[in-house]
Amino acid sequence: MAAAGAAKATAAAAASPVFRSNQELTRLARSGQLAAARRLFDSMPRRNTVTYNAMLSALARHGRIDEARALFDGMPSRNAVSWNAMIAACSDHGRVADARSLFDAMPGRDDFSWTLMVSCYARAGELDLARDVLDRMPGGKCTACYNAMISGYAKNGRFDDAVKLLKEMPAPDLVSWNSVLAGLTQSGEMVRAVQFFDEMVEKDKVSWNLMLEGFVRAGDLDGASTFFARIESPNVISWVTLLNGYCRAGSIGDARELFDRMPERNIVAWNVMLEGYVRLARIKEACKLFEEMPDKNSISWTTIISGLTRAGKLQEAKDLLDKMPFNCVAAKTALMHGYLQSKMIGDARQIFDGIEVRDAVCWNTMISGYVQCGMLEEAMLLFQQMPNKDTVSWNTMIAGYAQGGQMRKAVGIFRRMNRRNTVSWNSVISGFVQNGLFVDALHHFMLMRRNTTRADWSTYASCLSACANLAALQVGRQFHSLLVRSGHINDSFAGNALISTYAKCGRILEAKQIFDEMVGKDIVSWNALIDGYASNGHGTEAISVFREMEAKKIRPDEVTFIGILSACSHAGLIDEGLKFFNSMEKEYSLKPVAEHYACMADLLGRAGRLNEAFELVQGMQIKPNAGMWGALLGACRLYKNDELAQLAAEKLFELEPHKTSNYVLLSNISAEAGKWDEAEKARASIKEKGVHKPPGLAGST
């Protein structure tokens, strides 16, 4: 009778409106339809704790932690699931203080609550606090809590502590052992991992696959292959792990051979092989494999459409997208990205508008596309319409306005951000540097430090660039010290910025020392040193560095030649400069651009070879710019050639009709030649054109 009554009660509950609504709410939440879930929740006349917990989990899963907390605080009653869901949400999104506050306020903690808090601290690297929570756990500590602490130690590289705790456990299980093993393999400690693996009393397939993944992660495919051969009856995960290793290493032949030998292939194996072909741009093989696939999921479609898009086969990608049997936002976003890369904004927007439920990646792709095309108004309009803006969205808009010279708007967006990360600060700091607002860049670095946001190599590179342009040697040295302490000193970007800073501050020996101490020099490093010697008048040393580049088989680029030609110009090395200029096309297949011709005009002009300079400029295949004519005009004054000065000035006035300094220079040349009428005409032009003011950047804060 009792069993029959219970069954009847269960059936009645299942038939109730609240039960059915809760089921639908859970379905919507799990399928990512948050807005629909919220509408259903708000429309429900009756809600129980299960209803609230379902909505709470949905908000947390989508990163809406503040909304989840507001809902949690308004719950008429809470059970352990409610408290644990909220603690887990805060933990997953790095809100450690909020998680601890909830944990402390929880009326009755269960084993899961303690485990969550240990995991939260461990994930944040607060291992001592995690251990304190573990030690305070009342009664017999659960295995899951021990395992969370062991995993925390292992993932943070404290392997001795992990092993010690493992041995202290009353009853360690395979999860305990595998947690230590996972930490070792994921940290690349393969020698120690092999030793630990051999000491394990019991091993399961997870243990073997962790080792295999470790070899693959370390790039030791020979070791991975040898270890794979030791596995008795490898499962599909084992096969896929080795397959993925071959594909990522570009060993597509070995990958295909392994793929063909697999006793069973799941959809993951097919997708890994497909992605391997796409990664190497072997689109024909990828398309053939795609056609052969017995089953395809959203990853399969997205991979092949992305591959076709990257290969520039946009129409084929579009045709395939039209055949896709289900709705896949990722695949549509991949084609949208391809259109944006090809500046086909209209086609991209058409796809975007046709997507009913857009994720953050979809929104950000479209916004970023507008920004890259300089369509900032359209980007801002879309940004304002975006329902759930993430940090990427905000950072994209900051970078867009900064690159467009609109720093006032960039800073305005930056100030409205609730949560800024390192990229946010870097976007605004580099924006100030790009727009010549160097003091503002350094000021915002100080604000960043006060905000306790961690600087990276990009931050230091931008700030060093600001120091270089301000010739602020002492500040640059402070950044050098910070770089050493931060561990970014070996980064090539930061190292290159240091070279430029010392060189622009006139400390070329210190710049050379930084260059010599750099572990990984790239072409930018060599160019920075050559430019440093050039700007400090050391033409012979710049040429010596260039010759060293050649000896080391490092191919110069266009920037290298700007530096070396400038060095020859400043040092008066005319013949050497001409040889370098002529070698650009002959030896390196580099076509000279405006900056190279400007250097040559300056070089020949300084040497008084004005006719040669004019012939060079007039015989150019590209249109001369103001820099070239300006260099010639300056040389004409130096060598008192007023006739050529008039010709150069006419060309310059066409390009820069409102720049007063050009008219002043011509007036002075005419006056020095005793041509007072010409001098007066030039001065009269100044009054006609008005005083020139260079267009200011859109202001700092």
C-alpha positions as CSV (number, residue, x, y, z in Angstrom):
1,M,0.0,0.0,0.0
2,A,2.8,2.4,1.0
3,A,4.7,1.8,-2.3
4,A,1.5,2.3,-4.3
5,G,0.9,5.6,-2.5
6,A,4.4,6.8,-3.1
7,A,4.1,5.9,-6.8
8,K,0.8,7.7,-7.0
9,A,2.4,10.8,-5.3
10,T,5.3,10.8,-7.7
11,A,3.0,10.5,-10.7
12,A,0.9,13.4,-9.4
13,A,4.1,15.6,-8.9
14,A,5.2,14.8,-12.4
15,A,1.8,15.9,-13.8
16,S,1.9,19.2,-11.8
17,P,2.4,22.5,-13.7
18,V,5.4,23.4,-11.6
19,F,7.1,20.1,-12.4
20,R,6.5,20.5,-16.1
21,S,7.7,24.1,-16.1
22,N,10.8,23.1,-14.1
23,Q,11.6,20.5,-16.8
24,E,11.2,23.0,-19.6
25,L,13.2,25.6,-17.7
26,T,16.1,23.1,-17.3
27,R,15.9,22.2,-21.0
28,L,16.1,25.8,-22.1
29,A,19.0,26.5,-19.7
30,R,21.0,23.5,-20.8
31,S,20.5,24.4,-24.5
32,G,21.9,27.9,-23.9
33,Q,18.5,29.7,-24.4
34,L,19.0,31.9,-21.3
35,A,16.6,34.7,-22.4
36,A,13.8,32.2,-23.0
37,A,14.6,30.5,-19.7
38,R,14.3,33.8,-17.9
39,R,11.0,34.6,-19.6
40,L,9.6,31.3,-18.5
41,F,10.9,31.8,-14.9
42,D,9.4,35.2,-14.7
43,S,6.0,34.0,-16.0
44,M,5.7,31.1,-13.6
45,P,2.9,31.8,-11.0
46,R,4.3,29.2,-8.6
47,R,8.0,28.4,-8.1
48,N,9.7,26.0,-5.7
49,T,13.4,25.6,-4.7
50,V,14.0,23.4,-7.8
51,T,12.8,26.3,-10.0
52,Y,15.2,28.8,-8.4
53,N,18.1,26.4,-8.5
54,A,17.6,25.7,-12.2
55,M,17.5,29.4,-13.0
56,L,20.5,30.0,-10.7
57,S,22.6,27.4,-12.5
58,A,21.6,28.8,-15.9
59,L,22.7,32.3,-15.0
60,A,25.9,31.0,-13.4
61,R,26.7,28.9,-16.5
62,H,26.5,32.1,-18.7
63,G,28.7,34.1,-16.4
64,R,25.8,36.3,-15.1
65,I,27.1,36.1,-11.5
66,D,25.7,39.3,-10.2
67,E,22.2,38.4,-11.5
68,A,22.6,34.9,-10.0
69,R,23.5,36.4,-6.7
70,A,20.5,38.8,-6.8
71,L,18.3,35.8,-7.5
72,F,19.9,33.8,-4.7
73,D,19.5,36.6,-2.2
74,G,15.8,36.8,-3.1
75,M,15.0,33.1,-2.7
76,P,12.2,32.4,-0.2
77,S,14.1,29.2,0.9
78,R,17.4,27.7,0.1
79,N,18.7,24.2,0.3
80,A,22.3,22.9,0.1
81,V,22.1,22.7,-3.7
82,S,21.3,26.4,-3.8
83,W,24.3,27.4,-1.6
84,N,26.7,25.0,-3.4
85,A,25.6,26.2,-6.9
86,M,26.3,29.8,-5.9
87,I,29.7,29.0,-4.3
88,A,30.6,27.0,-7.4
89,A,29.6,29.9,-9.7
90,C,31.8,32.3,-7.8
91,S,34.6,29.9,-7.8
92,D,34.4,29.2,-11.5
93,H,34.6,32.9,-12.3
94,G,37.5,33.7,-10.0
95,R,35.4,35.5,-7.4
96,V,37.2,33.9,-4.5
97,A,36.2,36.4,-1.8
98,D,32.5,36.0,-2.7
99,A,32.8,32.3,-2.6
100,R,34.4,32.4,0.9
101,S,31.7,34.8,2.1
102,L,29.0,32.4,1.0
103,F,30.8,29.4,2.5
104,D,31.2,31.2,5.8
105,A,27.5,32.1,5.9
106,M,26.2,28.7,4.8
107,P,24.1,27.3,7.7
108,G,24.9,23.6,7.1
109,R,27.8,22.6,5.0
110,D,28.0,19.1,3.4
111,D,31.1,17.4,2.0
112,F,30.5,18.9,-1.4
113,S,30.6,22.5,0.1
114,W,34.0,21.8,1.7
115,T,35.4,20.3,-1.5
116,L,34.2,23.3,-3.5
117,M,35.9,25.7,-1.2
118,V,39.2,23.7,-1.3
119,S,39.0,23.7,-5.1
120,C,38.2,27.4,-5.2
121,Y,41.3,28.4,-3.3
122,A,43.5,25.8,-5.1
123,R,42.4,27.0,-8.5
124,A,43.3,30.6,-7.5
125,G,46.7,29.4,-6.3
126,E,45.9,30.2,-2.7
127,L,47.2,26.8,-1.6
128,D,47.8,27.6,2.1
129,L,44.2,28.8,2.4
130,A,42.9,25.7,0.7
131,R,44.9,23.5,3.1
132,D,43.5,25.5,6.0
133,V,40.0,24.7,4.8
134,L,40.9,21.0,4.4
135,D,42.4,20.9,7.9
136,R,39.3,22.5,9.4
137,M,36.9,20.1,7.9
138,P,35.0,18.4,10.7
139,G,34.9,14.6,11.2
140,G,36.4,12.2,8.8
141,K,37.6,14.1,5.7
142,C,36.0,12.9,2.5
143,T,38.1,11.5,-0.3
144,A,36.9,14.1,-2.8
145,C,38.2,16.9,-0.5
146,Y,41.6,15.3,-0.2
147,N,41.7,14.8,-4.0
148,A,40.8,18.5,-4.6
149,M,43.8,19.5,-2.4
150,I,46.2,17.0,-4.1
151,S,45.1,18.3,-7.5
152,G,45.7,21.9,-6.4
153,Y,49.2,21.0,-5.2
154,A,50.0,19.2,-8.4
155,K,48.6,21.8,-10.8
156,N,50.6,24.5,-9.0
157,G,53.8,22.5,-9.2
158,R,54.0,21.6,-5.5
159,F,54.5,17.9,-6.3
160,D,56.3,17.0,-3.0
161,D,53.3,18.4,-1.0
162,A,50.9,16.5,-3.3
163,V,52.8,13.2,-2.8
164,K,53.0,13.7,1.0
165,L,49.3,14.3,1.3
166,L,48.6,11.3,-0.9
167,K,50.6,9.1,1.5
168,E,48.7,10.7,4.5
169,M,45.3,9.8,3.1
170,P,43.5,7.0,4.9
171,A,42.3,5.5,1.7
172,P,43.7,7.0,-1.5
173,D,41.9,5.9,-4.6
174,L,42.8,6.0,-8.3
175,V,41.6,9.6,-8.6
176,S,44.2,10.6,-5.9
177,W,47.0,8.9,-7.8
178,N,45.9,10.2,-11.2
179,S,45.6,13.8,-9.8
180,V,49.3,13.8,-9.0
181,L,50.1,12.1,-12.3
182,A,48.0,14.7,-14.2
183,G,49.9,17.5,-12.5
184,L,53.2,16.0,-13.5
185,T,52.3,15.4,-17.1
186,Q,50.6,18.7,-17.6
187,S,53.6,20.5,-16.2
188,G,55.9,18.7,-18.6
189,E,57.7,16.9,-15.8
190,M,57.9,13.7,-17.8
191,V,61.0,12.1,-16.2
192,R,59.3,12.4,-12.8
193,A,56.0,11.4,-14.3
194,V,57.5,8.1,-15.6
195,Q,59.0,7.4,-12.2
196,F,55.7,8.1,-10.4
197,F,53.7,6.0,-13.0
198,D,56.0,3.0,-12.4
199,E,55.5,3.3,-8.6
200,M,51.7,3.3,-8.9
201,V,50.3,0.2,-7.3
202,E,47.2,0.3,-9.5
203,K,46.7,1.8,-12.9
204,D,43.6,2.3,-15.1
205,K,43.1,3.5,-18.6
206,V,43.1,7.1,-17.3
207,S,46.6,6.6,-16.0
208,W,47.9,5.3,-19.2
209,N,46.2,8.0,-21.3
210,L,47.5,10.7,-19.0
211,M,51.1,9.5,-19.7
212,L,50.4,9.3,-23.4
213,E,49.0,12.9,-23.3
214,G,52.1,14.0,-21.4
215,F,54.4,12.7,-24.1
216,V,52.3,14.3,-26.8
217,R,52.1,17.6,-24.9
218,A,55.9,17.6,-24.6
219,G,56.3,17.1,-28.3
220,D,58.0,13.8,-27.8
221,L,56.1,11.8,-30.4
222,D,58.7,9.0,-30.5
223,G,58.2,8.6,-26.7
224,A,54.4,8.7,-27.2
225,S,54.5,6.1,-29.9
226,T,56.7,3.8,-27.8
227,F,54.4,4.2,-24.8
228,F,51.3,3.7,-26.9
229,A,52.7,0.3,-27.9
230,R,52.9,-0.7,-24.2
231,I,49.2,-0.1,-23.6
232,E,47.2,-3.3,-23.5
233,S,44.0,-2.9,-25.5
234,P,44.2,0.9,-26.0
235,N,40.8,2.5,-26.0
236,V,39.6,5.1,-28.5
237,I,40.9,7.9,-26.3
238,S,44.4,6.4,-26.5
239,W,44.2,6.3,-30.3
240,V,42.8,9.8,-30.6
241,T,45.5,11.2,-28.2
242,L,48.3,9.9,-30.4
243,L,46.4,10.9,-33.6
244,N,46.0,14.4,-32.3
245,G,49.8,14.5,-31.5
246,Y,50.7,13.6,-35.0
247,C,48.2,16.1,-36.5
248,R,49.4,19.0,-34.4
249,A,53.0,18.2,-35.2
250,G,52.2,18.3,-38.9
251,S,53.1,14.6,-39.3
252,I,50.0,14.1,-41.4
253,G,51.3,10.9,-43.1
254,D,51.8,9.2,-39.7
255,A,48.4,10.5,-38.6
256,R,46.6,9.0,-41.6
257,E,48.4,5.7,-41.2
258,L,47.3,5.5,-37.5
259,F,43.8,6.7,-38.4
260,D,43.5,3.9,-41.0
261,R,44.7,1.3,-38.4
262,M,42.1,2.3,-35.7
263,P,39.8,-0.6,-34.8
264,E,37.0,1.8,-34.1
265,R,36.6,5.4,-34.9
266,N,34.4,7.8,-33.1
267,I,33.4,11.2,-34.3
268,V,36.2,12.8,-32.3
269,A,38.8,10.7,-34.3
270,W,37.3,11.9,-37.6
271,N,37.2,15.5,-36.5
272,V,40.9,15.3,-35.3
273,M,41.9,13.9,-38.7
274,L,39.8,16.5,-40.5
275,E,41.3,19.4,-38.4
276,G,44.8,18.0,-39.2
277,Y,44.2,18.4,-43.0
278,V,42.7,21.8,-42.5
279,R,45.6,23.0,-40.3
280,L,48.0,22.1,-43.1
281,A,45.7,23.8,-45.7
282,R,45.2,20.4,-47.5
283,I,41.7,21.3,-48.4
284,K,41.1,18.6,-51.1
285,E,41.9,15.8,-48.6
286,A,39.9,17.6,-45.9
287,C,36.8,17.8,-48.2
288,K,37.2,14.2,-49.3
289,L,37.4,13.0,-45.6
290,F,34.4,15.2,-44.7
291,E,32.4,13.4,-47.4
292,E,33.5,10.0,-46.1
293,M,32.5,10.7,-42.5
294,P,29.6,8.4,-41.4
295,D,28.4,11.0,-38.9
296,K,29.0,14.7,-38.7
297,N,28.5,17.1,-35.8
298,S,28.8,20.8,-35.4
299,I,32.6,20.6,-34.9
300,S,32.9,18.7,-38.3
301,W,30.9,21.3,-40.1
302,T,32.6,24.3,-38.5
303,T,36.1,22.8,-39.2
304,I,35.5,22.2,-42.9
305,I,33.7,25.6,-43.4
306,S,36.5,27.3,-41.5
307,G,39.1,25.5,-43.7
308,L,37.4,26.5,-46.9
309,T,37.1,30.1,-45.6
310,R,40.8,30.3,-44.7
311,A,41.7,29.0,-48.2
312,G,39.7,31.8,-49.7
313,K,37.0,29.5,-51.1
314,L,34.1,31.6,-49.7
315,Q,31.5,30.4,-52.2
316,E,32.2,26.8,-51.5
317,A,32.0,27.5,-47.8
318,K,28.7,29.2,-48.3
319,D,27.3,26.4,-50.5
320,L,28.3,23.9,-47.8
321,L,26.8,26.0,-45.0
322,D,23.5,26.0,-46.9
323,K,23.6,22.2,-46.9
324,M,24.1,22.0,-43.1
325,P,21.2,20.0,-41.7
326,F,21.1,21.8,-38.4
327,N,21.7,25.3,-37.0
328,C,25.3,25.8,-35.9
329,V,26.3,29.3,-34.8
330,A,30.0,28.4,-34.8
331,A,30.0,27.4,-38.5
332,K,28.1,30.5,-39.5
333,T,30.5,32.6,-37.5
334,A,33.5,30.9,-39.3
335,L,32.1,32.0,-42.7
336,M,31.2,35.4,-41.3
337,H,34.8,35.8,-40.2
338,G,36.0,34.9,-43.7
339,Y,33.7,37.5,-45.3
340,L,35.1,40.1,-42.8
341,Q,38.7,39.2,-43.6
342,S,37.9,39.8,-47.3
343,K,36.2,43.1,-46.4
344,M,32.8,41.7,-47.6
345,I,30.9,43.5,-44.8
346,G,27.5,43.2,-46.3
347,D,27.7,39.5,-46.7
348,A,29.0,39.1,-43.2
349,R,26.2,41.2,-41.8
350,Q,23.6,39.2,-43.7
351,I,24.8,36.0,-42.0
352,F,24.9,37.8,-38.6
353,D,21.3,39.1,-39.0
354,G,20.1,35.5,-39.9
355,I,21.4,34.0,-36.7
356,E,18.6,33.8,-34.1
357,V,20.5,33.0,-31.0
358,R,24.0,34.5,-31.1
359,D,26.8,33.7,-28.7
360,A,29.5,36.1,-27.5
361,V,31.9,34.9,-30.2
362,C,29.4,35.7,-33.0
363,W,28.8,39.3,-31.6
364,N,32.5,39.9,-31.1
365,T,33.4,38.7,-34.6
366,M,31.0,41.1,-36.2
367,I,32.0,44.0,-34.0
368,S,35.7,43.3,-34.6
369,G,35.1,43.2,-38.4
370,Y,33.5,46.7,-38.3
371,V,36.5,47.9,-36.2
372,Q,39.1,46.4,-38.6
373,C,37.3,48.1,-41.5
374,G,37.3,51.5,-39.7
375,M,33.5,51.5,-39.4
376,L,33.6,52.6,-35.8
377,E,30.0,54.0,-35.7
378,E,28.6,50.7,-36.9
379,A,30.8,48.8,-34.4
380,M,29.6,51.0,-31.5
381,L,25.9,50.6,-32.5
382,L,26.3,46.8,-32.5
383,F,28.2,47.0,-29.3
384,Q,25.4,48.9,-27.6
385,Q,22.9,46.3,-28.9
386,M,24.9,43.3,-27.5
387,P,22.9,41.9,-24.6
388,N,25.8,40.3,-22.7
389,K,29.0,42.1,-23.3
390,D,32.2,40.3,-22.2
391,T,35.7,41.7,-21.7
392,V,36.6,40.9,-25.3
393,S,33.8,43.2,-26.6
394,W,34.9,46.1,-24.4
395,N,38.6,45.7,-25.3
396,T,37.7,45.5,-29.1
397,M,36.0,48.9,-28.9
398,I,38.8,50.5,-26.9
399,A,41.4,49.2,-29.4
400,G,39.2,50.4,-32.3
401,Y,38.9,53.9,-31.1
402,A,42.5,54.1,-30.1
403,Q,43.7,52.9,-33.5
404,G,41.3,55.5,-35.1
405,G,42.9,58.3,-33.1
406,Q,39.8,58.9,-30.9
407,M,41.4,58.5,-27.5
408,R,38.7,60.4,-25.7
409,K,36.1,57.8,-26.7
410,A,38.5,55.0,-26.0
411,V,39.1,56.2,-22.5
412,G,35.4,56.8,-22.0
413,I,34.7,53.1,-22.8
414,F,37.6,52.0,-20.6
415,R,36.2,53.9,-17.6
416,R,32.7,52.4,-18.0
417,M,34.1,48.8,-17.8
418,N,33.2,47.0,-14.6
419,R,36.0,44.4,-14.9
420,R,39.2,45.2,-16.7
421,N,41.9,42.7,-17.5
422,T,45.5,43.2,-18.7
423,V,44.4,43.5,-22.3
424,S,42.0,46.4,-21.4
425,W,44.9,48.3,-19.8
426,N,47.2,47.5,-22.6
427,S,44.7,48.7,-25.2
428,V,44.4,52.1,-23.7
429,I,48.1,52.5,-22.8
430,S,49.3,51.4,-26.3
431,G,46.5,53.7,-27.7
432,F,48.1,56.7,-26.0
433,V,51.5,55.7,-27.3
434,Q,50.3,55.3,-30.9
435,N,48.7,58.7,-30.7
436,G,51.7,60.5,-29.3
437,L,50.2,61.0,-25.8
438,F,53.2,59.5,-24.0
439,V,52.7,61.1,-20.6
440,D,49.1,59.8,-20.5
441,A,50.4,56.3,-21.3
442,L,52.8,56.4,-18.3
443,H,50.1,57.9,-16.1
444,H,47.8,55.0,-16.9
445,F,50.5,52.5,-16.2
446,M,50.7,53.9,-12.6
447,L,46.9,53.6,-12.4
448,M,47.2,50.0,-13.6
449,R,49.7,49.3,-10.8
450,R,47.4,50.8,-8.2
451,N,44.6,48.6,-9.6
452,T,46.9,45.6,-9.0
453,T,46.4,44.4,-12.6
454,R,49.4,42.3,-13.7
455,A,51.5,43.9,-16.4
456,D,52.8,41.7,-19.3
457,W,55.4,42.2,-22.0
458,S,53.0,44.3,-24.1
459,T,52.5,46.7,-21.2
460,Y,56.2,47.2,-20.7
461,A,56.9,47.4,-24.5
462,S,54.3,50.3,-24.8
463,C,55.7,52.1,-21.7
464,L,59.2,51.8,-22.9
465,S,58.2,53.2,-26.3
466,A,56.7,56.2,-24.4
467,C,60.0,56.6,-22.5
468,A,61.9,56.5,-25.7
469,N,59.8,59.2,-27.3
470,L,60.1,61.4,-24.2
471,A,63.8,60.6,-23.9
472,A,63.0,59.8,-20.3
473,L,66.1,57.8,-19.5
474,Q,65.6,57.5,-15.8
475,V,62.0,56.3,-16.2
476,G,63.1,53.9,-18.9
477,R,65.7,52.4,-16.4
478,Q,63.0,51.9,-13.9
479,F,61.0,50.0,-16.4
480,H,64.1,48.0,-17.2
481,S,64.3,47.0,-13.5
482,L,60.6,46.1,-13.5
483,L,61.1,43.9,-16.5
484,V,63.9,42.0,-14.8
485,R,61.8,41.5,-11.7
486,S,58.7,40.5,-13.7
487,G,60.5,37.8,-15.7
488,H,59.6,39.3,-19.0
489,I,63.1,40.5,-19.7
490,N,63.7,37.6,-22.1
491,D,60.7,38.4,-24.2
492,S,61.8,39.7,-27.6
493,F,59.1,42.4,-27.7
494,A,60.2,43.9,-24.4
495,G,63.8,43.5,-25.3
496,N,63.4,45.3,-28.6
497,A,61.6,48.2,-26.8
498,L,64.5,48.4,-24.4
499,I,67.0,48.7,-27.2
500,S,65.0,51.5,-28.8
501,T,64.6,53.3,-25.4
502,Y,68.3,53.4,-24.6
503,A,69.2,54.3,-28.2
504,K,66.7,57.2,-28.4
505,C,68.0,58.4,-25.1
506,G,71.5,58.5,-26.6
507,R,72.7,55.5,-24.6
508,I,73.8,53.4,-27.6
509,L,76.3,51.3,-25.6
510,E,73.5,50.2,-23.2
511,A,71.3,49.5,-26.2
512,K,74.0,47.2,-27.6
513,Q,74.4,45.5,-24.3
514,I,70.7,44.6,-24.2
515,F,71.0,43.4,-27.8
516,D,74.0,41.2,-27.0
517,E,72.2,39.7,-23.9
518,M,69.0,38.8,-25.7
519,V,68.4,35.1,-26.0
520,G,66.0,35.2,-29.0
521,K,66.8,38.0,-31.4
522,D,64.4,38.6,-34.3
523,I,64.5,41.0,-37.3
524,V,63.0,43.7,-35.2
525,S,65.9,43.4,-32.7
526,W,68.5,43.9,-35.5
527,N,66.5,46.8,-37.0
528,A,66.2,48.5,-33.6
529,L,70.0,48.4,-33.1
530,I,70.7,49.6,-36.6
531,D,68.2,52.5,-36.2
532,G,69.8,53.3,-32.8
533,Y,73.2,53.6,-34.3
534,A,71.8,55.7,-37.2
535,S,69.9,58.1,-35.0
536,N,73.1,58.6,-32.9
537,G,75.3,59.3,-35.9
538,H,77.2,56.1,-35.8
539,G,76.9,55.1,-39.5
540,T,80.0,52.8,-39.6
541,E,78.7,50.8,-36.6
542,A,75.2,50.5,-38.3
543,I,76.8,49.1,-41.4
544,S,78.8,46.7,-39.2
545,V,75.6,45.4,-37.7
546,F,74.1,45.0,-41.1
547,R,77.1,43.0,-42.3
548,E,76.8,40.8,-39.1
549,M,73.1,40.2,-40.1
550,E,74.2,39.0,-43.5
551,A,76.8,36.7,-42.0
552,K,74.2,35.1,-39.8
553,K,71.9,34.6,-42.8
554,I,69.2,36.9,-41.4
555,R,67.3,38.5,-44.3
556,P,66.9,42.2,-44.1
557,D,63.5,43.8,-44.7
558,E,62.2,47.2,-45.8
559,V,62.6,48.6,-42.3
560,T,66.3,47.5,-42.2
561,F,67.1,49.5,-45.3
562,I,65.3,52.6,-43.9
563,G,67.7,52.4,-40.9
564,I,70.8,51.7,-42.9
565,L,70.1,54.4,-45.5
566,S,69.4,56.9,-42.7
567,A,72.7,55.9,-41.0
568,C,74.6,56.5,-44.3
569,S,72.9,59.9,-44.7
570,H,73.7,61.1,-41.2
571,A,77.3,59.9,-41.4
572,G,77.8,61.3,-44.9
573,L,78.5,57.8,-46.4
574,I,77.3,58.6,-49.9
575,D,78.8,55.8,-51.9
576,E,77.8,53.2,-49.3
577,G,74.3,54.6,-49.2
578,L,73.9,54.3,-53.0
579,K,75.2,50.7,-52.9
580,F,72.7,49.7,-50.3
581,F,69.9,51.4,-52.1
582,N,70.8,49.7,-55.4
583,S,71.1,46.3,-53.7
584,M,67.5,46.4,-52.4
585,E,66.0,45.1,-55.6
586,K,69.0,43.3,-57.1
587,E,70.0,41.2,-54.1
588,Y,66.9,41.1,-51.9
589,S,64.0,41.6,-54.3
590,L,62.7,44.5,-52.1
591,K,61.0,47.4,-53.9
592,P,61.9,50.8,-52.5
593,V,59.0,52.7,-51.0
594,A,58.6,56.4,-50.2
595,E,60.7,56.3,-47.0
596,H,63.7,54.8,-48.9
597,Y,63.5,57.5,-51.5
598,A,63.2,60.2,-48.8
599,C,66.4,58.8,-47.2
600,M,68.2,58.9,-50.6
601,A,67.0,62.5,-51.3
602,D,68.3,63.5,-47.9
603,L,71.6,61.6,-48.4
604,L,72.3,63.2,-51.8
605,G,71.0,66.6,-50.7
606,R,73.3,66.7,-47.7
607,A,76.3,65.9,-50.0
608,G,75.3,68.8,-52.3
609,R,74.5,66.5,-55.1
610,L,71.2,68.2,-55.7
611,N,70.7,67.5,-59.3
612,E,71.1,63.8,-58.7
613,A,68.6,64.0,-55.9
614,F,66.1,65.7,-58.2
615,E,66.6,63.2,-60.9
616,L,66.1,60.4,-58.4
617,V,62.9,61.8,-57.1
618,Q,61.5,62.7,-60.5
619,G,62.4,59.2,-61.9
620,M,60.6,57.4,-59.1
621,Q,57.9,54.8,-60.0
622,I,55.8,56.0,-57.0
623,K,54.5,59.5,-56.3
624,P,57.0,61.5,-54.3
625,N,55.7,62.5,-50.8
626,A,56.2,65.6,-48.7
627,G,59.2,64.0,-46.9
628,M,61.2,63.8,-50.1
629,W,60.5,67.3,-51.3
630,G,61.0,68.6,-47.8
631,A,64.5,67.0,-47.6
632,L,65.4,68.5,-50.9
633,L,64.1,72.0,-49.9
634,G,66.3,71.8,-46.8
635,A,69.3,70.8,-48.8
636,C,68.7,73.7,-51.2
637,R,68.9,76.1,-48.4
638,L,72.1,74.5,-47.1
639,Y,73.8,74.8,-50.6
640,K,72.0,78.1,-51.5
641,N,70.4,76.7,-54.6
642,D,67.3,79.0,-54.9
643,E,66.2,77.8,-58.4
644,L,65.8,74.2,-57.3
645,A,64.3,75.4,-54.1
646,Q,61.5,77.0,-56.0
647,L,60.8,73.8,-57.8
648,A,60.8,71.7,-54.6
649,A,58.7,74.3,-52.8
650,E,56.0,74.2,-55.6
651,K,55.7,70.5,-55.2
652,L,55.7,70.8,-51.4
653,F,53.0,73.4,-51.5
654,E,50.8,71.1,-53.5
655,L,51.1,68.4,-50.9
656,E,51.0,70.6,-47.8
657,P,49.3,73.8,-48.8
658,H,48.7,75.0,-45.2
659,K,52.0,74.2,-43.6
660,T,53.6,77.5,-42.7
661,S,57.1,76.3,-42.1
662,N,57.5,75.4,-45.8
663,Y,56.7,79.0,-46.8
664,V,59.0,80.4,-44.2
665,L,61.9,78.2,-45.4
666,L,61.4,79.3,-49.0
667,S,61.2,82.9,-47.9
668,N,64.5,82.6,-46.1
669,I,66.2,80.8,-49.1
670,S,65.0,83.6,-51.4
671,A,66.1,86.3,-49.0
672,E,69.6,84.7,-48.6
673,A,69.9,84.7,-52.4
674,G,69.0,88.4,-52.5
675,K,65.6,87.8,-54.2
676,W,63.5,90.0,-51.9
677,D,60.4,90.0,-54.2
678,E,60.3,86.2,-54.1
679,A,60.8,86.3,-50.3
680,E,58.0,88.8,-49.8
681,K,55.7,86.6,-52.0
682,A,56.4,83.6,-49.8
683,R,55.7,85.6,-46.7
684,A,52.4,86.9,-48.2
685,S,51.4,83.3,-48.8
686,I,51.7,82.7,-45.1
687,K,49.0,85.3,-44.3
688,E,46.8,83.9,-47.1
689,K,47.0,80.3,-45.9
690,G,46.7,81.1,-42.2
691,V,48.9,79.8,-39.4
692,H,49.2,76.0,-39.6
693,K,48.2,73.9,-36.6
694,P,48.6,70.2,-36.9
695,P,45.4,68.3,-36.3
696,G,45.3,67.4,-32.6
697,L,44.5,63.9,-31.4
698,A,41.2,63.5,-29.8
699,G,42.5,64.4,-26.4
700,S,43.5,62.5,-23.4
701,T,41.7,62.4,-20.1
